[in-house]
Amino acid sequence: MNVDQIVWTDPDRVGGLPCFTGTRVPVSTLSTYLDAGDSMDDFLEDFPAVSREQAQALLKLGAPKATAMAAEHALAA
């Protein structure tokens, strides 16, 4: 899965926060859930627009790296 399928940014949506692609769910929400002791299943249940594959890919890649890559791609577009 490439970064464009995981995270996107749009200055006109959600205040420009990096979100899971195709959603308005900030990628930081996943970390918030996991840091609070909630499971991946809890997160996916509360945010069904995010796929398990997206969430797992974000964790594998790392949110900071995925966010930086998405920002670079947005600037190039």
C-alpha positions as a printed Julia matrix, in Angstrom:
77×3 Matrix{Float64}:
   0.0    0.0    0.0
   1.5    3.36  -0.97
   1.28   6.47   1.16
  -1.45   8.0   -1.04
  -3.68   5.11  -0.03
  -2.99   5.66   3.65
  -2.93   9.39   4.39
  -3.85  12.61   2.66
  -3.94  16.29   3.54
  -6.23  19.02   2.27
  -6.02  22.54   3.72
  -9.77  22.93   3.19
 -10.73  19.84   5.21
 -10.29  19.18   8.91
  -8.08  22.24   9.18
  -5.43  20.63   6.99
  -4.74  17.8    9.44
  -3.39  14.6    7.88
  -6.31  12.18   7.57
  -6.77   8.62   6.44
  -7.27   8.72   2.67
 -10.91   9.09   1.67
 -12.0   10.09   5.17
 -12.04  13.02   7.57
 -10.47  10.91  10.3
  -7.16  12.43  11.44
  -4.36   9.86  11.55
  -3.56  11.04  15.08
  -6.88   9.55  16.22
  -5.46   6.04  15.87
  -2.55   6.88  18.18
  -4.93   8.49  20.64
  -7.0    5.3   20.77
  -4.03   2.98  21.11
  -2.32   5.2   23.72
  -5.53   5.13  25.77
  -5.46   1.33  25.78
  -8.18   0.83  23.17
  -7.72  -1.86  20.56
  -7.43  -1.57  16.81
 -10.89  -3.17  16.63
 -12.31  -0.43  18.88
 -10.87   2.22  16.58
 -12.15   0.51  13.42
 -15.59   0.05  14.94
 -15.81   3.76  15.78
 -14.39   4.83  12.39
 -15.69   2.36   9.79
 -14.53   4.57   6.91
 -10.93   3.63   7.79
  -9.9    0.2    6.54
  -7.91  -2.23   8.65
  -5.3   -2.22   5.88
  -4.92   1.57   6.13
  -4.56   1.49   9.92
  -2.04  -1.36   9.85
  -0.04   0.29   7.06
   0.08   3.54   9.02
   1.4    1.74  12.09
   3.97  -0.13  10.01
   5.18   2.99   8.21
   4.86   5.27  11.22
   2.5    8.23  11.39
   5.22  10.92  11.26
   6.84   9.4    8.17
   3.49   8.83   6.41
   2.39  12.38   7.2
   5.66  13.86   5.89
   5.43  11.81   2.71
   1.82  12.89   2.14
   2.76  16.53   2.66
   5.62  16.25   0.16
   3.28  14.68  -2.38
   0.64  17.41  -1.83
   3.23  20.13  -2.38
   4.39  18.48  -5.6
   0.86  18.25  -6.97
